[in-house]
Structure formats: C-alpha cells, structure tokens
Amino acid sequence: MTECIKNCCRTFMSKKNEPEIQMIKVRLPGKSTAESNVKRNVGVSEDYLLSKLPPDGREVPFFVPNFKTSYIQPRGAQNSGYNIGQQSNVYTDGVEVQKIGVKGVITMTKPVRFKSTVKEASSDTVFMETFVFTLNLEQIRRSALVLCLQAHTPRRRTLGECVLSLRTLGPQETKHWLEFKPHSKTHVCHAELQLALCFQPVSSRMQLQILSAQNLPSSSSPLTQRFFVKVELLSEGKVLLKRKTKVMKSSEGQIQWEEVLHLPITNQDQNLQLAVKLYSRGSVRRKHLLGQVSLDSSPEAVEQWRDSMANPEKVVTSWHRVSRL
C-alpha cells in the first residue's frame, strides 16, 4: 500500500514538470472584429490601414482637390528692389507676370457695357477682338466711347482710360489711336460743347455762341437736373468779365442753347484766355462744376481761336470735349 502511494506521487511530480500544451483556435476577423480593432487603434495601426484596402486587388481611387491661386506679398528686402515712384502698373520686367484687359462703355442713356478677354501684359499686347451692337445711330452720335485699361494681377485696378467721341460715326470703318491717361477716382464728365467764335474788330469785341451740348450725364436721383454754361474772359490770369447762359433741362443727354455772348476786346488786352465752364444744377439750386473748355489747351481749341482771329467776321464752329480741372 505504501509503495503504491509513492509510485503515484512520482508520476504526478513528473507530469507537473513537463511543459503544458495549449490549443489556440484562430478565427478570421469579421466585420465586427475589425470595427472593434478600429476603435482601439484609430489611424495608427498597420492592420487598420490594410483592412481599408479594397478587396480583389482593385485600385485605390485618389482625388486631388482644386487649389485656388493667391498672391503673397514679398517681405522686407525682397520688396526694396521695386520702384516706388512713377512706374510703367502695364508691363515691367523682372516682376510677376501681369494680366490686363479692356473694359468699355458707350455712354448712352442706358449705358452699353462690354469687356475684352484677359491677356498677359507685354510691351505690345494685341487683343484683336470685335464687338457688335444693334443700336440707333442717332443716339450713338450723341454719345462717347470710354475705354478703361484694367490690371487683373496681383489685384484688379484701373490703370488708365481714354475717350472717343462718336459724333462723326458713320457706315465706313475708321481706325483710331487712343492714349490711355491716368485714371481719376473722381467722377469725370464726358460731355461735349459746340462753340462758335467770330472776331469783330470794328466793334472791338469777340462774339461767342454757345450752340449745344451732348453726352450730358444723367441724374441718379429722381430730382430734375438742369445745366448752364459760364464764360470767363481772362487777361494775364485776371478775370475781365463773366457771362452765363440760361439754365436748361437736357433731353436724352442733349441741349440746344444757341445763345450769343459778346465779349469786348481792346488793343491793350494781352494774352487773352477764354474759359467755358459747364455746370449742373439740381432742384435745390445747388450747382456743380462738371468741367471746362479752355480755348488754349486742346489742338482743336487753339486752331479755332487762331482761325477766328486771322479771319475777322468769319464764324468758326467746332466741338470740344469738356475736360476735368
């Protein structure tokens, strides 16, 4: 009996020292298992990334987002090389490529607007674009064509503008070279005045006729807007006398005055100057200076003055565009 117990104890002790063999069951991860792993390892586990691959070896779709171009202002020393003074703001070498376009308007009662395509600025940018409008010829002749040169990079701004009178527009095609002048932030009037001069030496006077005006600005308010012309005769910068026309209401941007003003001239008067100023007046009798015609500024005005002085008693008629002061 004692020997049997000793044998059982030896057997038990020998089995205790032997390594224990364990069976591990492996189950393929299903949908629920993958989701639980995702919750424990969010975006950092290689198994998670592999689990997101499409089955059957299909390609992974990859989309590139749309990027919007923007301009970043250079800092510090990079900006010191720019000319801060008067610049050419169409084409300048060594800086960012600029893009320009032309914006136009026909100044009718209901303005007709159009614009060209945007092109890269160069020393000789060519547009070669045609615009066709179905408009009344008589209305167009009372209007003007205003063109604005605009820069689109790095920011949109107006570089300059030019004006072409459409008074002589006809069925024949004509070509014009126009000069862009610096743009003014203030409102500019593009009206035209028809003036007639006649030098009358026998009566020692100059006869000035204010005939008509066209392309007058329309009022943005419901209040009635009227216009009148003030004439100043100057000698050596001093005003000798003033005259003005009656106040009239425009019709489709046009007025017919046909007023005659007599300006006395003597032999003692030196360096005479004639300034014709256009004013607008609202219903509250507040007047506003729109611009003026100086008969010694534009080539047309100088030619009219010389022609009338060289040919006494001759009536010399000419159109003049009102310029800003």
Salt bridges, closest charged atoms under 4 A:
GLU138 OE2 - ARG141 NH1 3.53
GLU161 OE1 - HIS183 ND1 3.73
GLU161 OE2 - ARG324 NH1 3.75
GLU192 OE2 - ARG167 NH1 2.72
GLU232 OE1 - LYS277 NZ 3.55
GLU252 OE1 - ARG142 NH2 2.74
ASP307 OD2 - LYS314 NZ 3.28
